[in-house]
Amino acid sequence: MNSKERVLTAFDHREPDRVPAWLGMSPAFQRRAREELQLPDDESLAVYVGDDFRRVFAQYAGPDHVNPTLNLPPGATYRSVFGILRHGYEGGQPMNHPLEHAATTAEIDAYPWPDPAWMDVSSIRAEAEHYAAQYAILGGDWSPFWHDAIDLLGMENLLYKMFDAPALVDAVLEHLVDYYFGVSQRIFEEAADLIDIFFIGNDFGSQVGPLISDKLFRRFLLPPLKRLIDLGHAHHLKVLLHCCGGFEPLIPAMIEAGIDGLQGLQPYCRGMDPATLKTRYGADLLMMGAIDSQLVIEQTPAAVSAETRRILDIMKPGGGYVASPSHDYVLAETPVENVMALYDTVREYGMY
C-alpha cells in the first residue's frame, strides 16, 4: 500500500499493511530535527519518519492591519485575522478581548469581520498535485471558532453570556464560522478532488473534563461544528477534528454530527483511557494520537518505544488508528531521539 491507501483504509475501519503515522511539528522542532538528523528540508524529515500525510495551506494575503506578523505593537507576538493580539509561547494568550463589552447583536454585526478572500488559495492545487498520488492530503482551514470566541469575548464572559445573552453568542459564532466556511469552501473549490481529509481544530477539554457541559455544547458549539462537517462531506472528504483534553462526554454528540475521526487524544486526561475509547467509539471514529506527548518530552527513547508498543497493542486491532503523539504540535523542547524512537517503533511493531 502507499500512504494514501493506508490512511483511507484505516478511516474505513479496516486493517492496512501497517498502522499509518502522522507527525505534526512546531517550526522550531522542525528546524532542530533537520539539524540533528542532517536533513536538507521538511519534506526529507517527513519521509525520514514515515509520515503518511501531507498538508496544504492557504496563505494570508489580506490587509496589513490584520496581518499575523506585520507591524505588531510592543509585546505582541501574533495577531489573529479577527484582530486579536496575542503574546507568549507558541501562539500565546490574547492581550485584548475586543467584544467583551458588546451588549447587542448589532454591535457584533458591526465588528470588522475578515473576508474569506483574504486567504490566497492559488497555490493549493499545485501543492496537492505534488503529493496526492502518494500521500493522504490534509486540507481546509483549521477553523478554531471556539478559541476565537473566547478571545473576542473573554472566556468567563462568553460562558456567562451563554445564559444571559445567548443570541449574542450565536451571532459571534455565526460570523466566525461564516469566515472559516468561506475560506474552506474556496480551498475545496480549488482542489477538493485532490484533498482527502478536512482537518479542523478546537480544544473542548481540560485535564479533568470538558470545558463546557454536553447541554451547552449541543446548544452552542455543535451546530457550527456540524456546519463545517457538512461542508467537508459535501466535498466527499473525511473530517478529522483535533481536540485536546478530557472531552469524552462530548464524543457522542460529535459522532451524531458526523465527525469521522478525532486527533490528539491525550491518554492521561480524565475519561481518555485509550482502551476505553477504542471499545466505546472505535467502530465509529478513526482515532489518532494517544501516545503521551509529555512522556515523549520527559522520558528516554526506550520508555517512548515501550509506551508506543503499549498503545499500538490497544489501538491497532481492526484498523481505525493513526499513530502520533497526543498533541498535534511537537514542541521545540521535545528530544529528537525520542520522536525518532516513536516512529521507529511504529514501523517495526505497527505491521498487521
Secondary structure, DSSP 8 states (H G I E B T S, - for coil): --HHHHHHHHHTT---SB--B---B-HHHHHHHHHHHT-SSHHHHHHHHT--EEE---EE-S-GGG-SSSS--TT--EE-TTS-EEESGGG-EES--TTTT--SHHHHHHS----GGGEE-TTHHHHHHHHTTTSEEEES----HHHHHHHHH-HHHHHHHHHH-HHHHHHHHHHHHHHHHHHHHHHHHHHGGG--EEEEE---EETTEESS-HHHIIIIIHHHHHHHHHHHHHTT-EEEEE--SS-GGGHHHHHHHT--EEEEE-TTSTT--HHHHHHHHTTT-EEEEEE-HHHHHHS-HHHHHHHHHHHHHHH-TTS-EEEEESSSSB-TTS-HHHHHHHHHHHHHH-B-
